[in-house]
Amino acid sequence: MNFAHTPEQEQIRDAIERVCAPFDADYWHARDDDGQFPEDFYRALADAGWLGIAMPEEYGGAGLGITEAALMMHTISASGAGLSGASAVHMNIFGLHPVVVYGTPEQKARMLPPLIQGKDKACFGVTEPNTGLNTLKLKTRAVREGGHYVVHGQKVFISTAQQASKILLLARTKPVEECKGTEGLSLFYTDFDRSKIEVHEIPKMGRKCVDTNQLFIDGLRIPVEDRIGEENKGFEYILHGMNPERILIACEAIGLGRAALARGAQYASEREVFGRPIGKNQGIQHPLAERWMELEAAFLMAMKAAWLYDQRQPCGAEANAAKFLGAEAGFRACETAIFTHGGMGYAKEFHVERYMRESWIPRLAPVSPQLILCFIAEKVLGLPKSY
């Protein structure tokens, strides 16, 4: 059992840190203030070839594993970019994994290189207003008409739809009442046609520079050749992207927590009250030390889940546990950083209040902590299904 990163993984971390270095805390403060997409940050990662870290080499990617992708996303977030930086590239890193696994050679050659090069930005269209996490009950309908499908419906909480040129869309191709098991949904990767997709941005608490939206789809025509895999089997295909996403989200949350912890520790060392640094007080030291331990433990679970995935071993429990533990550890670290700063933690100039706002994202998405607990109870502990 070896817990050390390989020399190649250390090089990846160092290289990502160098790309992130020019985008300092003031840069992310400005993006949080003006809400502009961090295009120059996105372009810097694309130009350095990092958007294809987990994509096949034959299409311009690096051909590395989810472990390396997770380390990359952790490093981005821990640099101080937080979820604003990580979410700007998150979908490009893992989102097209169903295309990698189930796409035809023609589809891979057509779809993957523009994403890896940063020419295409993709968004992920799954969640709907009235179905939430009950994905098998999605209502957005795609009806086959000759060589096209015609789509009508709604999607919600769709990140980067303001920027996207492509959409990975899950839609119903068979009436729900005729479906058995997981059938009835099909997966498409197609052009984001704004003449047929109305995009309404959702104002939100944090991560202002990476938009979140509701989509209204009215007559979107999708060529049959943009369908991934077989008709009615799309749900099975997106499952292959769920565990990697949980692992990446976990590492992003842990990185955010580490950025907050670093600022908290620095402030505790520098801030003097009653003639001594507040970091000398155990009431300040102990919470920070606990947060370090929690982040380390969550990171180990995330790395275990990533290793299992890359070894093609079952990792559902570990990936879900990593997401749960990483999100909670990140949130607690951000909370403690604010407490350490006292009233100054509430001020934007010290940055930790932004981290706190962003720390809610991995707690809520892409799956709730309560459903993770249900999953572990049923699949690991053998308890009866509760929902």
HELIX and SHEET records of a PDB file:
HELIX    1   1 PRO A    7  CYS A   20  1                                  14    
HELIX    2   2 ALA A   25  ASP A   34  1                                  10    
HELIX    3   3 GLU A   39  ASP A   47  1                                   9    
HELIX    4   4 TRP A   50  GLY A   52  5                                   3    
HELIX    5   5 GLU A   57  TYR A   59  5                                   3    
HELIX    6   6 ILE A   66  ILE A   76  1                                  11    
HELIX    7   7 SER A   77  ALA A   81  3                                   5    
HELIX    8   8 GLY A   82  PHE A   94  1                                  13    
HELIX    9   9 HIS A   97  TYR A  102  1                                   6    
HELIX   10  10 PRO A  105  ILE A  116  1                                  12    
HELIX   11  11 THR A  135  LYS A  137  5                                   3    
HELIX   12  12 VAL A  176  GLU A  178  5                                   3    
HELIX   13  13 VAL A  224  ASP A  226  5                                   3    
HELIX   14  14 GLY A  234  GLU A  270  1                                  37    
HELIX   15  15 ILE A  278  LYS A  280  5                                   3    
HELIX   16  16 GLN A  282  ASP A  310  1                                  29    
HELIX   17  17 GLY A  316  HIS A  341  1                                  26    
HELIX   18  18 GLY A  342  TYR A  346  5                                   5    
HELIX   19  19 LYS A  348  PHE A  350  5                                   3    
HELIX   20  20 VAL A  352  GLU A  358  1                                   7    
HELIX   21  21 TRP A  360  LEU A  364  1                                   5    
HELIX   22  22 PRO A  369  PHE A  375  1                                   7    
HELIX   23  23 ILE A  376  VAL A  380  3                                   5    
SHEET    1   A 4 ALA A 122  GLY A 125  0                                        
SHEET    2   A 4 LYS A 166  ARG A 172  1                                        
SHEET    3   A 4 LEU A 185  ASP A 191 -1                                        
SHEET    4   A 4 ARG A 227  ILE A 228 -1                                        
SHEET    1   B 4 ARG A 141  GLU A 145  0                                        
SHEET    2   B 4 HIS A 148  SER A 159 -1                                        
SHEET    3   B 4 THR A 212  PRO A 223 -1                                        
SHEET    4   B 4 ILE A 197  GLU A 201 -1                                        
SHEET    1   C 2 GLU A 272  VAL A 273  0                                        
SHEET    2   C 2 ARG A 276  PRO A 277 -1                                        
END                                                                             
